[in-house]
Amino acid sequence: MGVMRADSSTPVGRGVLEVVSEVSGNELEKVKLEYLDGLLVGRETYVLTRKTGSAAYQYDDVGNLVVQIRKDRAGKIIETKEYTYIEVSI
């Protein structure tokens, strides 16, 4: 049976949060989430302790995601997505 655990010593919203999936005490996957001012700014994924990829996120002044950069395990950029928003009046 699998177990998921999070490092609860780091409050969500700042610092790094690690989420680990394990089976019988053996780590299968670890995801490190890095927060700054309550926004997710980085993610790294490891499978069986080997890094499989990462992502970086950028936001505008009001907290909207504007850039997502995905990298392979060697740190090479494999995809960049840019987002734009339009104001809608109701």
Buried (B, 14 or more C-beta within 10 A) or exposed (E): EEEEEEEEEBEEEEEEBBEBBBEEEEBBBBBBBBBEEEBBBBBBBBBEEEBEBBBBBEBEEEEEBBEBBBBEBEEEEEEEEEEEEEEEEE
